């Protein structure tokens, strides 16, 4: 991947602190502000919600945006810049603060608030591939389509993660079980009508070539960008007796269709949808990371 040296200390920074980061780890936020402020000219923005977060990025002018927050804040920033078609001319930086940081780490951002802030000041810009879907959504890292799961009550177009996938949420499963016991016999409920977990029947096409069709149930589908604008696709068929070998392919365009399915893009679960197409855009966005990584 291409790396472009940046003279961060001569630039003006727009430091946008995600409100979740301020609530969850105010001390790390303070450290990040101190390190960044000591090394560069800085305008600090403390948005109270997503709308103010978006306005701050839109009004950054010539300042280089720095997001202080978790993986969701990073994804939100990339999605906003993509929506306004500003990714090509903008190098983004992030200081991970908050719960979910695995995506930022996988992209090369160092662990530790001080090290990440120093990388903002002294690092290099690395251009990275981006997967963009037909609804203008973005995927920075990995995409996964899990087996069918019960739909949480109140699910909309943007589904919440399944409770079983959320650490520290046993109380939610307990509440759902209690609701089931309180619904009178014979009265339909959304929870009772939800589909049971099980294999999915999906058609997966890579660059127009069929990888798996609806007649072959699958356990999971995973897609991730590799290099030079290419995505790696792995489909795991349902095993009957001996374990089935995964089906592998590479390409620039991946289309999945079939019965309503949900998918996890980075940390966000979306759906249900009947079809979705993702296209890999080579070097579509830039992230500042330490030199040599």
Long-range contacts (C-beta under 8 A, 24 or more apart in sequence): 1-126, 1-127, 1-128, 1-227, 1-283, 2-126, 2-127, 2-283, 3-124, 3-125, 3-126, 3-127, 3-291, 4-91, 4-124, 4-125, 4-127, 4-286, 5-124, 5-125, 5-291, 6-91, 6-123, 6-124, 6-125, 6-288, 8-39, 8-40, 8-64, 8-120, 8-121, 8-122, 8-123, 8-288, 9-39, 9-40, 9-121, 9-122, 10-40, 11-40, 11-41, 11-63, 11-64, 12-40, 12-41, 12-42, 12-43, 12-62, 12-63, 12-64, 13-40, 13-41, 13-42, 13-43, 13-63, 13-64, 13-65, 13-66, 13-93, 13-120, 14-42, 14-43, 14-45, 14-56, 14-57, 14-60, 14-61, 14-63, 14-64, 14-65, 14-66, 15-42, 15-43, 15-44, 15-45, 15-66, 15-68, 16-45, 16-47, 16-53, 16-56, 16-57, 16-65, 16-66, 16-67, 16-68, 16-69, 16-77, 17-44, 17-45, 17-46, 17-47, 17-68, 17-69, 18-47, 18-53, 18-67, 18-68, 18-69, 18-70, 18-72, 18-73, 18-97, 18-98, 19-46, 19-47, 19-48, 19-49, 20-69, 20-70, 20-72, 20-73, 20-98, 21-68, 21-69, 21-70, 21-73, 21-97, 21-98, 22-46, 24-97, 24-98, 24-99, 25-97, 25-98, 28-97, 28-113, 29-68, 29-97, 31-113, 31-114, 31-117, 32-68, 32-95, 32-97, 32-113, 32-116, 32-117, 33-68, 35-113, 35-114, 35-117, 35-118, 35-121, 36-66, 36-95, 36-117, 36-120, 36-121, 39-117, 39-118, 39-121, 40-121, 50-76, 53-77, 53-80, 54-80, 57-81, 58-84, 64-90, 64-91, 64-93, 65-90, 65-92, 65-93, 66-92, 66-93, 66-94, 66-95, 66-120, 67-92, 67-93, 67-94, 67-95, 68-94, 68-95, 68-97, 69-94, 69-96, 69-97, 69-98, 70-96, 70-97, 70-98, 70-99, 70-100, 70-101, 70-104, 71-96, 71-100, 71-101, 71-102, 71-103, 71-104, 71-266, 71-267, 72-100, 72-267, 72-268, 73-98, 74-103, 74-104, 74-140, 75-103, 75-138, 75-140, 75-266, 75-267, 75-268, 78-130, 78-138, 78-140, 78-285, 79-137, 79-138, 81-285, 82-130, 82-132, 82-136, 82-138, 82-284, 82-285, 83-136, 87-130, 87-284, 87-285, 87-286, 88-284, 90-285, 90-286, 91-125, 91-286, 91-287, 91-288, 92-285, 92-286, 92-287, 92-288, 93-119, 93-120, 93-123, 93-287, 93-288, 94-287, 95-120, 100-267, 103-140, 103-141, 103-266, 103-267, 106-141, 107-140, 107-141, 107-287, 107-289, 108-287, 108-289, 108-290, 108-293, 109-287, 109-289, 110-289, 110-290, 115-290, 118-290, 119-288, 119-289, 119-290, 120-288, 122-290, 122-291, 123-288, 123-289, 123-290, 123-291, 124-288, 124-289, 124-290, 124-291, 125-286, 125-287, 125-288, 126-286, 126-287, 126-288, 126-289, 126-293, 127-283, 127-284, 127-285, 127-286, 128-225, 128-283, 128-284, 128-285, 128-286, 128-287, 129-225, 129-227, 129-229, 129-280, 129-281, 129-282, 129-283, 129-284, 130-225, 130-280, 130-281, 130-284, 130-285, 131-223, 131-225, 131-231, 131-278, 131-279, 131-280, 131-281, 132-278, 132-279, 132-281, 132-284, 133-265, 133-276, 133-277, 133-278, 133-279, 134-276, 134-277, 135-276, 137-265, 137-270, 138-265, 139-223, 139-225, 139-265, 139-266, 139-278, 140-266, 140-285, 141-224, 141-225, 141-266, 142-222, 142-223, 142-224, 142-266, 143-222, 143-223, 143-224, 143-263, 143-264, 143-265, 143-266, 143-278, 144-220, 144-221, 144-222, 144-223, 144-263, 144-264, 145-200, 145-202, 145-220, 145-221, 145-222, 145-256, 145-261, 145-262, 145-263, 145-264, 146-220, 146-262, 146-264, 147-197, 147-198, 147-199, 147-200, 147-219, 147-220, 148-195, 148-196, 148-197, 148-198, 148-199, 148-200, 148-261, 149-195, 149-197, 149-262, 150-191, 150-194, 150-195, 150-196, 150-197, 151-190, 151-194, 151-195, 151-272, 153-190, 153-191, 157-270, 157-271, 158-268, 158-269, 158-270, 159-262, 159-269, 159-270, 159-271, 159-272, 160-269, 161-264, 161-269, 162-269, 199-238, 200-258, 200-259, 200-261, 201-258, 201-259, 202-256, 202-257, 202-258, 202-259, 202-261, 203-255, 203-256, 203-257, 203-258, 204-233, 204-235, 204-254, 204-255, 204-256, 205-254, 205-255, 205-256, 206-231, 206-233, 206-249, 206-250, 206-251, 206-253, 206-254, 207-251, 207-252, 207-253, 208-253, 209-249, 209-251, 211-235, 211-247, 211-249, 212-237, 212-247, 214-258, 221-256, 223-254, 223-278, 225-280, 226-250, 228-282, 229-280, 229-281, 229-282, 229-283, 230-280, 231-278, 231-280, 252-279, 252-280, 253-277, 253-278, 253-279, 253-280, 254-278
